[in-house]
């Protein structure tokens, strides 16, 4: 399932790996369309858990690029 928070942030939640992959690809395409219109930022795909991701147009990513990061399973100290 893709849930749109804004034109800049899309949330993906699914249990099936194939669905996750398809939804991420769709969300990246949607974000890319917005990023191209804006012409300044790239796309950041963030994994929050095994079944939870966000795709966002991000000022931290250079225009024309897509970066991935993981924000779970990291323990401090």
Secondary structure, DSSP 8 states (H G I E B T S, - for coil): -EEESSSSEEEEE-SSHHHHHHHHHHHHHHHHHHHHHH-SEEEEEEEEETTEEEEEEEEEEETT-EEEEE-SS----
